[in-house]
Amino acid sequence: MVASVDGGAWGPDHRSGSINDAADWRVFRVLRALADVVLVGAGTARAEGYTALDRPRGLGHLHPRPLELAVVTRSGRVPPVLARGDRPPLVLTGPAGADTARGDVPADRVVVVGHDPADGEEGAPDDAVDLAAGLAELARRGLGRVLAEGGPTLLGDLLAADLVDELCVTTAPSLVGPGPGRIVAGAGPATTPRAVRLAHLLHSPTSRPGSPAGTTVARWLVPIG
Ligand SMILES: NC(=O)c1ccc[n+]([C@@H]2O[C@H](COP(=O)([O-])OP(=O)(O)OC[C@H]3O[C@@H](n4cnc5c(N)ncnc54)[C@H](OP(=O)(O)O)[C@@H]3O)[C@@H](O)[C@H]2O)c1
């Protein structure tokens, strides 16, 4: 995830691309090179125009398998550019989104992981996606190293479900004002602060031409449980 110094998760064009820079991109490429699968919310897939993913050029030797993409969606609506492509993504959805998703991508690419009221999850809406079950199914398919690229709603849900063990956060040397949201979104009250531990901190002395330098990229360890 990338944020401006004043906490904005995107720029005026509603894309994170307008606040990130070469230093962020460099780390982003390495993370993609090491992951089995990129997990992304459908909102981000739409906003950022995701297409089928390839290993970053020049880093293919770091991983033996093609990079998979998995889209999380309640509605089951897969962005058309992904649905029409020759490498459709995996789609993690709940019972309410299953038929729509199966209309967009082959059935074996649809992972239906709803909350089962029989498991004491009474009251969970039938469009809810059980993210823990989704990650377990990805692991069963050999996709255990998951790179969640957002967006803020998905990250908020993953954190709330205690499913995030590391957070890589770039702070871009810019201010975007009060409009944009933060890197975490969703309903619910503020939670008691949880301690995270700094594992790496990278600093880039250069930035995009004409803007102040000083991008930092931090890797934070998040205690689970
Ligand atoms: N700063 C950054 O690092 C960063 C990273 C990524 C994205 N962004 C920006 O964030 C903005 C989008 O924000 P967003 O919060 O709307 O993104 P998002 O989380 O990708 O999208 C929300 C949508 O994704 C699906 N979704 C997310 N969590 C879900 C869950 N737990 N269960 C089921 N479906 C889930 C739903 O899709 P359906 O509507 O299909 O049900 C939901 O409407 C864009 O402007 C993007 O550029 C910033």
The ligand as an SDF file (V2000), in Angstrom:
LIG
                    3D

 48 52  0  0  0  0  0  0  0  0999 V2000
   -2.9320    3.5130   -1.8240 N   0  0  0  0  0  0  0  0  0  0  0  0
   -2.9190    2.2440   -2.1600 C   0  0  0  0  0  0  0  0  0  0  0  0
   -1.9410    1.5530   -1.8930 O   0  0  0  0  0  0  0  0  0  0  0  0
   -4.0970    1.6450   -2.8670 C   0  0  0  0  0  0  0  0  0  0  0  0
   -4.1010    0.2700   -3.1390 C   0  0  0  0  0  0  0  0  0  0  0  0
   -5.1980   -0.2550   -3.8090 C   0  0  0  0  0  0  0  0  0  0  0  0
   -6.2400    0.5760   -4.1910 C   0  0  0  0  0  0  0  0  0  0  0  0
   -6.1850    1.8980   -3.9210 N   0  0  0  0  0  0  0  0  0  0  0  0
   -7.2890    2.7970   -4.3250 C   0  0  0  0  0  0  0  0  0  0  0  0
   -8.4040    2.4980   -3.5220 O   0  0  0  0  0  0  0  0  0  0  0  0
   -9.5980    2.8600   -4.2260 C   0  0  0  0  0  0  0  0  0  0  0  0
  -10.6020    1.7410   -4.1290 C   0  0  0  0  0  0  0  0  0  0  0  0
  -10.9330    1.5650   -2.7720 O   0  0  0  0  0  0  0  0  0  0  0  0
  -11.9080    0.4070   -2.2820 P   0  0  0  0  0  0  0  0  0  0  0  0
  -11.8400    0.3540   -0.8040 O   0  0  0  0  0  0  0  0  0  0  0  0
  -13.2340    0.5480   -2.9490 O   0  0  0  0  0  0  0  0  0  0  0  0
  -11.1580   -0.8650   -2.8810 O   0  0  0  0  0  0  0  0  0  0  0  0
  -11.4450   -2.4300   -2.8280 P   0  0  0  0  0  0  0  0  0  0  0  0
  -11.3650   -2.9730   -1.4640 O   0  0  0  0  0  0  0  0  0  0  0  0
  -10.5390   -3.0270   -3.8370 O   0  0  0  0  0  0  0  0  0  0  0  0
  -12.8970   -2.5350   -3.4390 O   0  0  0  0  0  0  0  0  0  0  0  0
  -14.0650   -2.6870   -2.7490 C   0  0  0  0  0  0  0  0  0  0  0  0
  -14.8500   -3.7280   -3.5160 C   0  0  0  0  0  0  0  0  0  0  0  0
  -14.0910   -4.9320   -3.5580 O   0  0  0  0  0  0  0  0  0  0  0  0
  -14.8770   -6.0240   -3.1420 C   0  0  0  0  0  0  0  0  0  0  0  0
  -14.4950   -6.3690   -1.7810 N   0  0  0  0  0  0  0  0  0  0  0  0
  -13.5680   -5.7480   -0.9790 C   0  0  0  0  0  0  0  0  0  0  0  0
  -13.4840   -6.3850    0.2050 N   0  0  0  0  0  0  0  0  0  0  0  0
  -14.3560   -7.4010    0.1560 C   0  0  0  0  0  0  0  0  0  0  0  0
  -14.7280   -8.4300    1.0740 C   0  0  0  0  0  0  0  0  0  0  0  0
  -14.1880   -8.5320    2.3070 N   0  0  0  0  0  0  0  0  0  0  0  0
  -15.6630   -9.3180    0.7040 N   0  0  0  0  0  0  0  0  0  0  0  0
  -16.2170   -9.2350   -0.5140 C   0  0  0  0  0  0  0  0  0  0  0  0
  -15.9200   -8.2930   -1.4540 N   0  0  0  0  0  0  0  0  0  0  0  0
  -14.9900   -7.3980   -1.1070 C   0  0  0  0  0  0  0  0  0  0  0  0
  -16.3060   -5.5330   -3.2740 C   0  0  0  0  0  0  0  0  0  0  0  0
  -16.6000   -5.7040   -4.6580 O   0  0  0  0  0  0  0  0  0  0  0  0
  -18.0710   -5.8380   -5.3020 P   0  0  0  0  0  0  0  0  0  0  0  0
  -18.5760   -4.4350   -5.3770 O   0  0  0  0  0  0  0  0  0  0  0  0
  -17.8490   -6.4360   -6.6530 O   0  0  0  0  0  0  0  0  0  0  0  0
  -18.8810   -6.7060   -4.4120 O   0  0  0  0  0  0  0  0  0  0  0  0
  -16.1710   -4.0710   -2.8770 C   0  0  0  0  0  0  0  0  0  0  0  0
  -17.2090   -3.2640   -3.3710 O   0  0  0  0  0  0  0  0  0  0  0  0
   -9.1750    3.1720   -5.6470 C   0  0  0  0  0  0  0  0  0  0  0  0
   -9.1290    4.5650   -5.7830 O   0  0  0  0  0  0  0  0  0  0  0  0
   -7.7720    2.5860   -5.7350 C   0  0  0  0  0  0  0  0  0  0  0  0
   -6.9810    3.2870   -6.6490 O   0  0  0  0  0  0  0  0  0  0  0  0
   -5.1490    2.4530   -3.2520 C   0  0  0  0  0  0  0  0  0  0  0  0
  1  2  1  0
  2  3  2  0
  2  4  1  0
  4  5  1  0
  4 48  2  0
  5  6  2  0
  6  7  1  0
  7  8  2  0
  8  9  1  0
  8 48  1  0
  9 10  1  0
  9 46  1  0
 10 11  1  0
 11 12  1  0
 11 44  1  0
 12 13  1  0
 13 14  1  0
 14 15  2  0
 14 16  1  0
 14 17  1  0
 17 18  1  0
 18 19  2  0
 18 20  1  0
 18 21  1  0
 21 22  1  0
 22 23  1  0
 23 24  1  0
 23 42  1  0
 24 25  1  0
 25 26  1  0
 25 36  1  0
 26 27  1  0
 26 35  1  0
 27 28  2  0
 28 29  1  0
 29 30  1  0
 29 35  2  0
 30 31  1  0
 30 32  2  0
 32 33  1  0
 33 34  2  0
 34 35  1  0
 36 37  1  0
 36 42  1  0
 37 38  1  0
 38 39  2  0
 38 40  1  0
 38 41  1  0
 42 43  1  0
 44 45  1  0
 44 46  1  0
 46 47  1  0
M  CHG  2   8   1  16  -1
M  END
$$$$
